[in-house]
Amino acid sequence: MYEICPETPADESEVEGLYDLCFAPGRTALSSYRLRDGVPRVADLCLLLRAAGGTLMAAIRFWPAMVGDHPVLLLGPIAVHPTAQGEGLGGLLMRDSLTRARATGHDRVLLVGDAPYYGRFGFIRLDDVLMPPPTNPDRVLGLELRPGAWVGVSGPVLRAPVPKPSDPPAPDSTACTQVAHPKDPAHDRPQRPGPAPDH
Ligand SMILES: CC(C)(COP(=O)(O)OP(=O)(O)OC[C@H]1O[C@@H](n2cnc3c(N)ncnc32)[C@H](O)[C@@H]1OP(=O)(O)O)[C@@H](O)C(=O)NCCC(=O)NCCS
């Protein structure tokens, strides 16, 4: 079994280590990071997938951003430990986080990535949405969490306004999901809400 839980501040260095392992050096120099610098993440959608012993296997993060007056969720990075890639864990995290995003009232998601992978989750190219250069327009993809949510939403992607300093809300430690391995027949059984195990 695996557990998917929101990332907490205590997880930060472990998650950064996983991203460093999975991406080429200099990942934070990508233009999409300029939309993230200094902007708090969407805490309840930043999720970690851990194996039964607690080993971090995969992570996904989301940031708020704006296109015109419209708030968007900026998805990424997502990474799966190299020893477990291709086993469906990335798909688990994508689907779990998008379900949570829809349930918490978000309308639309944006990412920069490979259409052949993200297309399986419903992402399509956004012709009228411009990421900061240099970004290949073919890699600017969007998903509607509410029908029509991307209709009429166009223009450059901008940083979300930074909220006034305050204590960030603590991630809800009960918001964990127990999931079977995607290749396990138990995978399709009901999953959440699942109590967090005692550690
Ligand atoms: C991309 C990533 C998150 C996918 O997670 P995963 O657990 O390995 O993927 P899944 O097991 O859910 O899906 C595997 C399928 O996706 C396909 N796939 C994986 N990466 C792909 C890519 N970049 N482009 C196209 N297809 C891809 C595989 O070929 C496989 O296809 P199949 O189901 O037809 O056999 C993971 O491979 C990873 O961490 N890669 C390195 C970091 C990265 O590139 N992150 C994404 C950019 S933000």
The ligand as an SDF file (V2000), in Angstrom:
LIG
                    3D

 48 50  0  0  0  0  0  0  0  0999 V2000
    6.8280   12.0030  -15.8860 C   0  0  0  0  0  0  0  0  0  0  0  0
    6.5890   11.1720  -14.6020 C   0  0  0  0  0  0  0  0  0  0  0  0
    6.0740   12.0740  -13.4970 C   0  0  0  0  0  0  0  0  0  0  0  0
    5.5070   10.1240  -14.9400 C   0  0  0  0  0  0  0  0  0  0  0  0
    5.2640    9.3430  -13.7960 O   0  0  0  0  0  0  0  0  0  0  0  0
    5.2940    7.7360  -13.9120 P   0  0  0  0  0  0  0  0  0  0  0  0
    4.8380    7.1840  -12.6330 O   0  0  0  0  0  0  0  0  0  0  0  0
    6.6480    7.3460  -14.3880 O   0  0  0  0  0  0  0  0  0  0  0  0
    4.2460    7.5250  -15.0790 O   0  0  0  0  0  0  0  0  0  0  0  0
    3.0160    6.5110  -15.0740 P   0  0  0  0  0  0  0  0  0  0  0  0
    3.5120    5.1650  -14.6280 O   0  0  0  0  0  0  0  0  0  0  0  0
    1.8660    7.1020  -14.3830 O   0  0  0  0  0  0  0  0  0  0  0  0
    2.6850    6.4600  -16.6220 O   0  0  0  0  0  0  0  0  0  0  0  0
    3.5450    5.7420  -17.4590 C   0  0  0  0  0  0  0  0  0  0  0  0
    3.1560    6.0560  -18.8900 C   0  0  0  0  0  0  0  0  0  0  0  0
    3.4680    7.4310  -19.1450 O   0  0  0  0  0  0  0  0  0  0  0  0
    4.3360    7.4910  -20.2580 C   0  0  0  0  0  0  0  0  0  0  0  0
    5.2310    8.6400  -20.0540 N   0  0  0  0  0  0  0  0  0  0  0  0
    5.9910    8.9110  -18.9800 C   0  0  0  0  0  0  0  0  0  0  0  0
    6.6530   10.0630  -19.1850 N   0  0  0  0  0  0  0  0  0  0  0  0
    6.2850   10.5100  -20.4040 C   0  0  0  0  0  0  0  0  0  0  0  0
    6.6360   11.6350  -21.1760 C   0  0  0  0  0  0  0  0  0  0  0  0
    7.5070   12.5540  -20.7370 N   0  0  0  0  0  0  0  0  0  0  0  0
    6.0500   11.7770  -22.3950 N   0  0  0  0  0  0  0  0  0  0  0  0
    5.1700   10.8630  -22.8510 C   0  0  0  0  0  0  0  0  0  0  0  0
    4.7940    9.7730  -22.1580 N   0  0  0  0  0  0  0  0  0  0  0  0
    5.3610    9.5950  -20.9530 C   0  0  0  0  0  0  0  0  0  0  0  0
    5.0680    6.1630  -20.2440 C   0  0  0  0  0  0  0  0  0  0  0  0
    5.5910    5.8710  -21.5130 O   0  0  0  0  0  0  0  0  0  0  0  0
    3.9460    5.2160  -19.8740 C   0  0  0  0  0  0  0  0  0  0  0  0
    3.1290    5.0080  -20.9890 O   0  0  0  0  0  0  0  0  0  0  0  0
    2.1570    3.6940  -21.0860 P   0  0  0  0  0  0  0  0  0  0  0  0
    1.1630    3.7870  -19.9710 O   0  0  0  0  0  0  0  0  0  0  0  0
    1.5130    3.8470  -22.4330 O   0  0  0  0  0  0  0  0  0  0  0  0
    3.0720    2.5260  -20.9540 O   0  0  0  0  0  0  0  0  0  0  0  0
    7.8710   10.4320  -14.1510 C   0  0  0  0  0  0  0  0  0  0  0  0
    8.2850    9.5450  -15.1490 O   0  0  0  0  0  0  0  0  0  0  0  0
    9.0230   11.3520  -13.7690 C   0  0  0  0  0  0  0  0  0  0  0  0
    9.1580   11.7020  -12.6040 O   0  0  0  0  0  0  0  0  0  0  0  0
    9.8660   11.7310  -14.7330 N   0  0  0  0  0  0  0  0  0  0  0  0
   11.0070   12.5940  -14.4450 C   0  0  0  0  0  0  0  0  0  0  0  0
   10.5720   13.9950  -14.0440 C   0  0  0  0  0  0  0  0  0  0  0  0
    9.6380   14.6060  -15.0770 C   0  0  0  0  0  0  0  0  0  0  0  0
    9.9040   14.5660  -16.2840 O   0  0  0  0  0  0  0  0  0  0  0  0
    8.5150   15.1800  -14.6010 N   0  0  0  0  0  0  0  0  0  0  0  0
    7.5050   15.7800  -15.4410 C   0  0  0  0  0  0  0  0  0  0  0  0
    7.8000   17.1780  -15.7870 C   0  0  0  0  0  0  0  0  0  0  0  0
    7.1350   18.3250  -14.6000 S   0  0  0  0  0  0  0  0  0  0  0  0
  1  2  1  0
  2  3  1  0
  2  4  1  0
  2 36  1  0
  4  5  1  0
  5  6  1  0
  6  7  2  0
  6  8  1  0
  6  9  1  0
  9 10  1  0
 10 11  2  0
 10 12  1  0
 10 13  1  0
 13 14  1  0
 14 15  1  0
 15 16  1  0
 15 30  1  0
 16 17  1  0
 17 18  1  0
 17 28  1  0
 18 19  1  0
 18 27  1  0
 19 20  2  0
 20 21  1  0
 21 22  1  0
 21 27  2  0
 22 23  1  0
 22 24  2  0
 24 25  1  0
 25 26  2  0
 26 27  1  0
 28 29  1  0
 28 30  1  0
 30 31  1  0
 31 32  1  0
 32 33  2  0
 32 34  1  0
 32 35  1  0
 36 37  1  0
 36 38  1  0
 38 39  2  0
 38 40  1  0
 40 41  1  0
 41 42  1  0
 42 43  1  0
 43 44  2  0
 43 45  1  0
 45 46  1  0
 46 47  1  0
 47 48  1  0
M  END
$$$$
